[in-house]
Amino acid sequence: MTRQSQYPKGWDGARVKRVLDHYETQSEDEAIAEDEAAYEDEEQTFIEVPNDLIPVIRELLAKRSDMTSNI
């Protein structure tokens, strides 16, 4: 029996392929420019957290996403 992949809401195989293609064909200079642009985006905040907290943070973000999608 083949196990079918499950994607997050709004994602499918085609979208995954587009994202992979984007990053696999990106030059180092393009990757640096993309990272720098993300840091300049005033709609986002970057913080450093210990790796062992990542699962907890992901769970909190998922709960928040679930709450806002019901509004």
BELNORKA-V23583 format. One record per residue. RES is the residue in one letter. D_CENTER is the distance of its C-alpha to the mean C-alpha in Angstrom with 2 decimals. Layout:
((RES & D_CENTER) (RES & D_CENTER))
This chain:
((M & 29.95) (T & 26.62) (R & 23.51) (Q & 21.28) (S & 17.51) (Q & 15.73) (Y & 12.54) (P & 10.68) (K & 12.61) (G & 12.52) (W & 11.42) (D & 14.19) (G & 15.34) (A & 15.93) (R & 12.46) (V & 11.20) (K & 14.22) (R & 13.61) (V & 10.26) (L & 12.17) (D & 15.18) (H & 13.67) (Y & 12.72) (E & 15.82) (T & 18.16) (Q & 17.03) (S & 19.77) (E & 19.55) (D & 20.72) (E & 18.11) (A & 15.30) (I & 17.16) (A & 17.65) (E & 14.01) (D & 13.32) (E & 16.48) (A & 15.70) (A & 12.57) (Y & 15.04) (E & 17.56) (D & 15.61) (E & 17.60) (E & 15.20) (Q & 12.86) (T & 14.13) (F & 13.41) (I & 15.29) (E & 16.36) (V & 16.63) (P & 18.32) (N & 16.41) (D & 18.37) (L & 16.90) (I & 13.25) (P & 14.11) (V & 15.88) (I & 13.25) (R & 10.72) (E & 13.81) (L & 14.66) (L & 11.44) (A & 11.92) (K & 15.53) (R & 14.98) (S & 12.98) (D & 15.87) (M & 18.39) (T & 17.34) (S & 17.14) (N & 20.76) (I & 22.06))
